[in-house]
């Protein structure tokens, strides 16, 4: 991961709005997520709970079910710790043999505040 220029970040967000977000909004008749806010305390807590064997973090794009009360059908992000299994970094979603969903500190993290509606 590397730092990018603010102008590049703004262009990338604009590209997302002009392409993917428009398609999702139209296909699902929603105003889909454009960002997710995570409190610094929650993010630090997630990082601090990762075990020593963790090698990084993977961010999955996902979607809530239609009956989710706060964000029906909206895009979300799931954050998980990864481990190196010799052939690359993996996690419990990518490889059931790599980890179990009960490994201490490696549980998925979700429930930031999606924008919209919380912008």
Buried (B, 14 or more C-beta within 10 A) or exposed (E): EEEEEEEEEEEEEEEEEEEEBEEBBEEBEBEBBBBBEBEEEEBEEBBEBBEEEBBEBBEBEEBBEEEEEEBEBBBBBBBBBBBEBEEEBBBBBBBEEBBEEEBEBBBBBBEBBBBEEEE
